[in-house]
Amino acid sequence: MKKTFLLIILLSLTANLLYSELNLSGVDEREFINVNRIIENRNYFVNKLQIQAQYNPFRLGLKFDYYKPHFDKFMLINDDMSNEFIEDQLNTEKDEYYFDEYYLQYESDHWFAQAGTFEAVIGSGIVLHNFYDDDFESDSRLIGGYVNPVYDRWQMQLFGGVMESIDPNLEDEYDQVGALDAAVSFTEKLTVGGSYVLHRELINADEDEFNNRTVYAGKLNFSSSLFDLHTEYATSKDDEDVTGSAIYSNIASYIGKFTLIGAYKNYENFDVRISDLPMVNHSGQILEHSWDAGKDEEGLMGEIRFLPNYENEFIVNYAEGWNSNFMVRLANFYSEFKHDFEVWSFKAEFESLEQLNKEDTNRWYKEITPTLTFDFLVKESPVLIKAEYQYKEEDKIIGNYSHFEPRLQTDIAIGNYSLSVAVENQIGDSDSPEDGDDGEYWIGGELATTIFNNTDLRLFYGKEKGGIVCRNGVCKNQAEFDGIRLSVTTTF
């Protein structure tokens, strides 16, 4: 009897100790969608629940996703498609539920380790960058193990795991990835490192056949009072004797009130999934929309920032890119002037992008985008007005098209509520599927607020063209949408 009583006391003390040391946190994201899919309005529900439990140096994480049914937001549906084809596409949508992440972490002063689902990056990402892109629903995360010891002047990353194959013929099959990255700081200003990566791309699941690609890389970082330099070089080879190389470097110099920034890239046969290559231009564009990033490209970018005082800022950025025979080219120019008054400010921007591909598509494309943005207060309520007047021109074998896309956006915050309304119009014809018809309008508004102290609510109603959209302080690469979208995010 005494033993049982002592055991109950011991268990109670242990449970109380665990409870006092255990910290639970998480995020619950719910999205309700009613979207116009031409044939009929369709309803969708998404719930993403992420929970973390931390006990001293250990952390356990789980993320559960539920779709009813799964909404393919990037599936383009237009009036040119037959009703039978659209209905067939929509019927492929189905309920889905699965554990999206699960991991166990350990962290101390000198060690970090993780087992389960994780993201990984080496340097700038040219060697390896495994991550989940929610904007494009692209997932290259690893399932495996990761170790990161850090001691004084050196650190190391060692990880290995499997990555879901994107080959449509290899559904629910996996590639294999392993990597070692080490860096040593010789001084406070100079750090040198090296990396090794093995990517085993699955070719035939029945015969367990892989294409093995190895990558060797080096990197250097140097910092001083006059400039900061970062440079990386990588070389690769696979079982098919395809060799590749990648060079990426950037430098920032500080001369009085001027900041000078330069970047250079040179990629050859580095168009692989595990790499996330910097584009080295302000717009973040690849050489041409049908050209594989990293296949064959070289480029330079230069930027001048001038801050004469606290009220004014000037930025000028120019970049060019080309392939080895100069048949595929890009030119990108961006300029900005911002002035802050006592209670309001304005920013003027101008950007032009030109792309040419005579290698395999014979296409020329140009867009010019002047933008004015005003920030001011109306009785202590911040207001933003953004006016954009984009011009696009495209020359293909089938003909030449040009059109304007004027866009006006207004954001206003009143107390705990923020409202963003945007109107966009197309003037002229286009042959690109992402554009609309002559005279078409996109009108949409989003209301954002915080309820119950820890819950954010966003309600969008209307039609939006897509692209990078910034509303109520949040920027996302939004897909084309027409309907109602309610998002509820709770943190705990």
C-alpha positions as CSV (number, residue, x, y, z in Angstrom):
1,M,0.0,0.0,0.0
2,K,2.8,2.3,0.9
3,K,4.6,1.5,-2.3
4,T,1.5,2.3,-4.4
5,F,1.1,5.5,-2.5
6,L,4.7,6.5,-3.1
7,L,4.4,5.6,-6.8
8,I,1.4,7.8,-7.2
9,I,3.2,10.7,-5.5
10,L,6.3,10.1,-7.8
11,L,4.2,10.0,-10.9
12,S,2.4,13.1,-9.8
13,L,5.6,14.9,-9.2
14,T,7.1,13.7,-12.6
15,A,3.9,14.8,-14.4
16,N,4.0,18.2,-12.7
17,L,7.7,18.6,-13.6
18,L,7.1,17.7,-17.2
19,Y,4.2,20.1,-17.4
20,S,6.2,22.9,-15.9
21,E,9.1,22.3,-18.4
22,L,7.0,21.5,-21.5
23,N,6.1,24.3,-23.8
24,L,3.4,23.9,-26.5
25,S,2.9,26.3,-29.4
26,G,1.4,26.2,-32.8
27,V,-0.4,27.7,-35.7
28,D,-3.8,26.7,-37.1
29,E,-4.6,28.0,-40.6
30,R,-8.0,27.6,-42.1
31,E,-9.1,28.8,-45.5
32,F,-12.6,28.7,-47.0
33,I,-12.9,29.2,-50.7
34,N,-15.8,29.7,-53.1
35,V,-14.3,30.1,-56.6
36,N,-15.9,30.6,-60.0
37,R,-14.7,27.7,-62.2
38,I,-16.9,28.7,-65.2
39,I,-19.1,25.7,-65.1
40,E,-20.2,26.3,-61.5
41,N,-19.1,27.8,-58.3
42,R,-17.1,25.3,-56.3
43,N,-16.4,25.3,-52.5
44,Y,-13.1,24.3,-50.9
45,F,-11.9,24.0,-47.3
46,V,-8.2,23.9,-46.2
47,N,-6.9,23.3,-42.7
48,K,-3.2,23.3,-41.9
49,L,-2.4,22.6,-38.2
50,Q,1.2,23.0,-37.0
51,I,2.1,22.0,-33.4
52,Q,5.5,22.3,-31.6
53,A,6.3,20.8,-28.2
54,Q,9.5,21.8,-26.5
55,Y,11.1,20.2,-23.5
56,N,14.5,21.5,-22.5
57,P,16.8,21.1,-25.5
58,F,14.3,18.9,-27.4
59,R,11.5,20.0,-29.8
60,L,8.9,17.9,-31.5
61,G,7.0,19.3,-34.5
62,L,4.0,18.0,-36.4
63,K,2.1,19.6,-39.3
64,F,-1.2,18.2,-40.5
65,D,-2.9,19.3,-43.8
66,Y,-6.5,18.7,-44.7
67,Y,-8.1,19.6,-48.0
68,K,-11.8,19.1,-48.9
69,P,-11.3,18.8,-51.8
70,H,-7.8,19.8,-52.8
71,F,-7.9,23.0,-54.8
72,D,-5.4,23.3,-57.7
73,K,-5.1,27.0,-57.7
74,F,-2.7,27.0,-60.7
75,M,-5.0,25.1,-63.0
76,L,-5.9,27.7,-65.7
77,I,-9.5,27.5,-66.9
78,N,-10.8,29.8,-69.6
79,D,-13.6,30.1,-72.1
80,D,-11.6,28.5,-74.9
81,M,-11.8,25.1,-73.1
82,S,-14.6,22.7,-73.7
83,N,-17.1,22.1,-70.8
84,E,-16.2,18.4,-71.0
85,F,-12.5,19.1,-70.6
86,I,-13.1,21.5,-67.7
87,E,-15.4,19.1,-65.9
88,D,-12.8,16.3,-66.3
89,Q,-10.2,18.5,-64.8
90,L,-12.4,19.5,-61.9
91,N,-13.4,15.9,-61.2
92,T,-9.8,15.1,-60.4
93,E,-10.0,17.2,-57.3
94,K,-10.5,15.1,-54.2
95,D,-10.3,15.1,-50.4
96,E,-6.7,14.9,-49.1
97,Y,-5.3,14.6,-45.6
98,Y,-1.8,13.8,-44.5
99,F,1.1,14.7,-42.2
100,D,3.0,17.3,-44.1
101,E,5.8,17.7,-41.5
102,Y,7.1,15.6,-38.6
103,Y,10.4,16.2,-36.9
104,L,12.4,15.9,-33.7
105,Q,15.1,18.6,-32.9
106,Y,17.9,18.9,-30.4
107,E,19.7,22.2,-29.8
108,S,22.5,23.2,-27.5
109,D,25.2,25.8,-27.4
110,H,27.3,24.0,-30.0
111,W,25.0,21.4,-31.6
112,F,21.8,21.3,-33.6
113,A,20.3,18.1,-34.9
114,Q,17.0,17.2,-36.5
115,A,15.4,14.0,-37.7
116,G,12.3,13.9,-39.9
117,T,11.2,16.5,-42.4
118,F,13.5,19.5,-42.8
119,E,14.7,22.2,-45.2
120,A,18.3,22.5,-46.1
121,V,20.5,25.2,-47.8
122,I,24.1,25.6,-48.5
123,G,25.5,29.1,-49.1
124,S,23.3,31.1,-51.6
125,G,21.6,28.0,-52.8
126,I,23.4,27.3,-56.0
127,V,24.8,24.0,-54.6
128,L,21.6,22.9,-52.7
129,H,18.4,24.4,-51.4
130,N,15.6,22.1,-50.4
131,F,12.5,23.9,-49.3
132,Y,8.7,24.3,-49.6
133,D,7.4,27.1,-51.7
134,D,3.8,27.8,-50.6
135,D,3.3,30.3,-53.3
136,F,3.9,27.8,-56.1
137,E,3.1,24.6,-54.1
138,S,6.6,23.3,-54.9
139,D,8.1,20.9,-52.4
140,S,11.7,19.7,-52.3
141,R,12.1,19.2,-48.6
142,L,14.1,16.2,-47.3
143,I,13.0,13.4,-45.0
144,G,16.0,12.2,-43.1
145,G,18.6,13.5,-40.7
146,Y,20.5,16.8,-40.2
147,V,23.4,17.6,-37.9
148,N,25.0,21.1,-37.5
149,P,27.9,21.4,-35.0
150,V,29.3,25.0,-34.5
151,Y,32.5,25.5,-32.5
152,D,34.4,28.8,-32.3
153,R,35.8,29.4,-35.8
154,W,34.3,26.5,-37.6
155,Q,31.0,24.9,-38.4
156,M,29.7,22.0,-40.3
157,Q,26.4,20.7,-41.9
158,L,25.9,17.0,-42.5
159,F,22.6,15.7,-43.8
160,G,21.0,13.0,-45.8
161,G,17.5,12.0,-46.8
162,V,15.0,11.3,-49.4
163,M,13.1,13.8,-51.6
164,E,9.8,13.0,-53.4
165,S,10.3,12.5,-57.1
166,I,8.6,15.0,-59.5
167,D,8.5,12.5,-62.3
168,P,4.8,11.8,-63.0
169,N,5.7,8.2,-63.8
170,L,7.2,7.8,-60.3
171,E,4.4,8.9,-58.0
172,D,5.1,8.2,-54.3
173,E,8.8,7.4,-55.1
174,Y,11.9,9.2,-53.9
175,D,15.2,10.6,-54.9
176,Q,18.1,10.4,-52.4
177,V,20.2,13.3,-51.3
178,G,23.3,13.5,-49.1
179,A,25.6,16.5,-48.4
180,L,28.5,17.7,-46.3
181,D,29.3,21.4,-45.9
182,A,32.1,22.9,-43.8
183,A,33.3,26.4,-43.2
184,V,36.3,27.9,-41.3
185,S,36.7,31.5,-40.1
186,F,40.4,32.2,-40.3
187,T,39.8,35.8,-39.0
188,E,36.7,37.8,-38.2
189,K,36.8,39.1,-41.7
190,L,37.6,36.0,-43.8
191,T,35.6,32.7,-44.0
192,V,36.3,29.9,-46.4
193,G,34.2,26.8,-46.9
194,G,33.7,23.7,-49.1
195,S,30.8,21.4,-49.9
196,Y,30.1,17.9,-51.3
197,V,26.6,16.9,-52.5
198,L,25.3,13.6,-53.9
199,H,21.9,13.6,-55.6
200,R,20.7,10.1,-56.7
201,E,17.8,10.8,-59.0
202,L,15.5,7.8,-59.4
203,I,15.0,6.7,-63.0
204,N,13.4,3.2,-62.6
205,A,11.7,2.2,-59.4
206,D,11.2,-1.4,-60.4
207,E,14.9,-1.9,-61.0
208,D,16.1,0.5,-58.4
209,E,18.0,2.5,-61.0
210,F,19.4,6.0,-60.2
211,N,21.3,8.7,-62.0
212,N,24.0,9.7,-59.6
213,R,25.1,13.4,-59.7
214,T,28.0,14.6,-57.6
215,V,28.7,18.3,-56.8
216,Y,31.9,19.8,-55.4
217,A,31.9,23.4,-54.3
218,G,33.8,26.2,-52.6
219,K,32.8,29.5,-51.1
220,L,34.5,32.6,-49.7
221,N,33.2,35.5,-47.6
222,F,35.3,38.6,-46.8
223,S,34.1,41.6,-44.9
224,S,35.7,45.0,-44.3
225,S,34.8,48.6,-43.6
226,L,34.9,49.3,-47.3
227,F,33.2,46.3,-48.9
228,D,31.6,42.9,-48.3
229,L,32.4,40.1,-50.8
230,H,30.7,36.7,-51.2
231,T,31.7,34.3,-54.0
232,E,30.9,30.6,-54.8
233,Y,32.0,28.1,-57.4
234,A,30.5,24.6,-58.0
235,T,31.2,21.8,-60.5
236,S,29.0,18.7,-61.1
237,K,29.0,15.5,-63.0
238,D,26.5,12.6,-63.4
239,D,26.4,9.0,-64.6
240,E,25.6,10.2,-68.1
241,D,28.9,12.2,-68.2
242,V,27.0,15.6,-68.2
243,T,29.3,18.1,-66.5
244,G,28.0,21.4,-65.1
245,S,29.4,24.4,-63.4
246,A,28.1,27.4,-61.5
247,I,29.7,30.7,-60.4
248,Y,27.9,33.3,-58.3
249,S,29.4,36.3,-56.7
250,N,28.2,39.6,-55.2
251,I,30.0,42.6,-53.7
252,A,28.7,45.6,-51.8
253,S,30.9,48.7,-51.3
254,Y,30.3,51.6,-48.9
255,I,31.6,55.0,-50.0
256,G,30.2,57.8,-47.9
257,K,26.5,58.2,-48.7
258,F,26.8,55.8,-51.6
259,T,26.3,52.0,-51.6
260,L,27.6,50.2,-54.7
261,I,26.3,46.7,-55.3
262,G,27.5,44.3,-58.0
263,A,26.7,40.6,-58.8
264,Y,27.8,38.1,-61.4
265,K,26.5,34.7,-62.4
266,N,27.6,32.0,-64.8
267,Y,25.6,28.7,-64.9
268,E,26.1,25.8,-67.3
269,N,24.1,22.6,-67.0
270,F,23.0,23.5,-63.5
271,D,19.2,23.4,-64.2
272,V,18.5,20.9,-61.5
273,R,15.8,20.7,-58.9
274,I,18.0,20.8,-55.8
275,S,19.6,24.1,-56.7
276,D,18.0,27.5,-56.2
277,L,20.0,29.8,-58.5
278,P,20.1,33.6,-57.9
279,M,18.7,35.3,-61.0
280,V,21.0,38.4,-60.7
281,N,18.5,41.0,-61.8
282,H,16.0,43.2,-59.9
283,S,12.9,41.6,-61.3
284,G,14.0,38.1,-60.3
285,Q,13.3,36.8,-63.9
286,I,15.0,33.9,-65.8
287,L,16.5,34.8,-69.2
288,E,13.3,33.9,-71.0
289,H,10.1,32.2,-69.8
290,S,10.7,29.1,-71.8
291,W,14.4,28.9,-71.0
292,D,15.5,26.6,-68.1
293,A,17.2,28.5,-65.4
294,G,20.8,27.3,-65.1
295,K,20.9,25.5,-68.4
296,D,23.2,28.0,-70.1
297,E,23.3,31.6,-68.8
298,E,25.7,34.4,-67.7
299,G,24.8,37.8,-66.3
300,L,25.9,40.9,-64.6
301,M,24.0,43.3,-62.3
302,G,25.0,46.7,-60.9
303,E,23.2,48.9,-58.4
304,I,23.8,52.4,-56.9
305,R,22.1,53.5,-53.8
306,F,22.4,57.2,-52.7
307,L,21.1,58.5,-49.4
308,P,22.0,62.2,-49.2
309,N,20.0,62.6,-46.0
310,Y,17.2,61.0,-44.0
311,E,14.5,62.3,-46.3
312,N,15.7,61.1,-49.7
313,E,16.7,57.9,-51.3
314,F,17.8,57.2,-54.8
315,I,18.3,53.7,-56.4
316,V,19.4,52.8,-59.9
317,N,19.8,49.1,-60.9
318,Y,20.7,47.6,-64.2
319,A,21.2,44.0,-65.2
320,E,21.9,42.0,-68.4
321,G,21.9,38.3,-69.0
322,W,22.7,36.1,-72.0
323,N,23.4,32.5,-73.1
324,S,26.6,31.3,-74.7
325,N,25.7,32.2,-78.3
326,F,23.8,35.4,-77.3
327,M,20.6,34.0,-78.9
328,V,18.8,34.3,-75.5
329,R,19.1,37.6,-73.7
330,L,17.6,39.7,-70.9
331,A,17.9,43.4,-70.0
332,N,16.4,44.8,-66.8
333,F,16.4,48.4,-65.5
334,Y,15.0,49.7,-62.3
335,S,15.1,53.1,-60.7
336,E,13.5,54.5,-57.5
337,F,13.2,57.8,-55.8
338,K,11.7,58.1,-52.3
339,H,11.1,61.3,-50.2
340,D,9.8,61.4,-46.7
341,F,8.0,64.5,-45.5
342,E,7.0,65.0,-41.8
343,V,3.6,63.3,-42.1
344,W,3.6,61.7,-45.5
345,S,5.9,60.2,-48.2
346,F,5.9,59.3,-51.8
347,K,7.9,56.9,-53.9
348,A,8.4,56.9,-57.7
349,E,9.5,53.7,-59.4
350,F,10.3,52.8,-63.0
351,E,11.2,49.4,-64.3
352,S,11.7,47.9,-67.7
353,L,12.3,44.3,-68.7
354,E,13.2,43.0,-72.1
355,Q,13.6,39.3,-73.0
356,L,14.7,37.7,-76.3
357,N,14.8,34.1,-77.4
358,K,16.0,33.3,-80.9
359,E,17.3,29.9,-79.9
360,D,14.1,27.8,-80.0
361,T,11.0,30.0,-79.9
362,N,11.8,33.2,-81.8
363,R,10.1,35.4,-79.2
364,W,10.7,39.0,-78.1
365,Y,9.0,40.4,-75.0
366,K,9.1,43.8,-73.3
367,E,7.3,45.3,-70.3
368,I,7.5,48.9,-68.9
369,T,6.2,49.6,-65.4
370,P,6.0,53.1,-64.0
371,T,4.6,53.3,-60.4
372,L,3.7,56.0,-57.9
373,T,3.1,55.2,-54.2
374,F,1.8,57.7,-51.6
375,D,1.7,57.1,-47.8
376,F,-0.1,59.5,-45.5
377,L,-2.4,59.8,-42.5
378,V,-6.0,60.7,-42.3
379,K,-6.9,61.4,-38.7
380,E,-4.2,59.0,-37.4
381,S,-5.3,56.3,-39.9
382,P,-2.5,55.3,-42.3
383,V,-3.4,55.3,-46.0
384,L,-1.5,53.9,-49.0
385,I,-2.3,54.7,-52.6
386,K,-0.4,52.9,-55.4
387,A,-0.9,53.7,-59.1
388,E,0.8,51.5,-61.7
389,Y,0.5,51.7,-65.5
390,Q,2.2,48.7,-67.0
391,Y,2.8,48.3,-70.8
392,K,3.5,44.9,-72.3
393,E,4.5,44.1,-75.9
394,E,5.2,40.7,-77.4
395,D,6.4,39.6,-80.8
396,K,6.0,36.0,-81.8
397,I,5.9,34.0,-85.1
398,I,2.1,34.2,-85.0
399,G,2.1,38.0,-84.7
400,N,2.7,41.1,-82.5
401,Y,0.6,42.0,-79.5
402,S,0.7,44.9,-77.1
403,H,-1.5,46.2,-74.3
404,F,-1.6,48.3,-71.2
405,E,-2.5,47.2,-67.6
406,P,-3.4,50.2,-65.5
407,R,-3.8,49.3,-61.8
408,L,-4.9,51.3,-58.8
409,Q,-4.6,50.1,-55.2
410,T,-5.7,51.7,-51.9
411,D,-4.9,50.4,-48.4
412,I,-6.3,52.0,-45.3
413,A,-6.1,51.0,-41.6
414,I,-8.7,52.1,-39.1
415,G,-8.1,50.9,-35.6
416,N,-7.9,47.1,-35.7
417,Y,-9.1,46.8,-39.3
418,S,-7.2,47.1,-42.6
419,L,-8.9,47.3,-46.0
420,S,-7.1,46.9,-49.4
421,V,-9.0,47.5,-52.7
422,A,-7.4,47.1,-56.1
423,V,-8.7,47.7,-59.6
424,E,-6.9,46.5,-62.7
425,N,-7.8,46.9,-66.4
426,Q,-6.5,45.5,-69.6
427,I,-6.4,47.8,-72.7
428,G,-5.4,45.9,-75.8
429,D,-5.0,42.2,-76.9
430,S,-2.6,39.6,-75.7
431,D,-1.7,36.0,-76.7
432,S,-0.3,35.0,-73.3
433,P,-2.6,32.7,-71.2
434,E,-1.9,34.7,-68.0
435,D,-3.2,37.9,-69.5
436,G,-6.9,38.7,-70.1
437,D,-9.0,40.1,-72.9
438,D,-9.2,43.6,-74.2
439,G,-11.4,45.7,-71.8
440,E,-11.4,43.1,-69.0
441,Y,-11.4,44.3,-65.4
442,W,-10.1,42.7,-62.2
443,I,-11.7,44.3,-59.1
444,G,-11.0,42.8,-55.6
445,G,-10.8,43.8,-52.0
446,E,-9.4,42.3,-48.8
447,L,-10.4,43.0,-45.2
448,A,-8.0,42.1,-42.5
449,T,-8.4,42.2,-38.8
450,T,-7.2,40.5,-35.5
451,I,-9.8,38.8,-33.3
452,F,-9.4,37.1,-29.9
453,N,-5.9,38.6,-29.6
454,N,-4.2,35.7,-31.3
455,T,-6.4,35.1,-34.4
456,D,-5.9,37.0,-37.8
457,L,-8.8,37.0,-40.2
458,R,-8.6,37.9,-43.9
459,L,-11.6,38.1,-46.3
460,F,-11.1,38.6,-50.0
461,Y,-13.9,39.1,-52.4
462,G,-13.6,39.7,-56.2
463,K,-11.3,39.0,-59.0
464,E,-7.5,39.2,-59.2
465,K,-5.1,38.7,-62.1
466,G,-2.4,37.1,-60.0
467,G,1.4,37.7,-59.7
468,I,3.1,39.3,-56.7
469,V,0.4,41.0,-54.7
470,C,1.0,43.1,-51.6
471,R,-2.1,43.8,-49.4
472,N,-2.4,44.9,-45.8
473,G,1.3,44.3,-45.1
474,V,1.6,40.8,-46.7
475,C,3.1,40.1,-50.1
476,K,2.5,36.8,-51.9
477,N,2.8,35.4,-55.4
478,Q,-0.9,34.9,-55.8
479,A,-2.4,32.8,-58.6
480,E,-5.3,33.9,-60.7
481,F,-8.5,34.0,-58.6
482,D,-12.2,34.8,-58.9
483,G,-14.5,34.3,-56.0
484,I,-14.5,34.5,-52.2
485,R,-11.6,33.5,-49.9
486,L,-11.7,33.6,-46.1
487,S,-8.5,32.9,-44.2
488,V,-8.4,32.4,-40.4
489,T,-5.0,32.0,-38.7
490,T,-4.7,31.3,-35.0
491,T,-1.4,31.1,-33.0
492,F,-1.1,29.5,-29.6
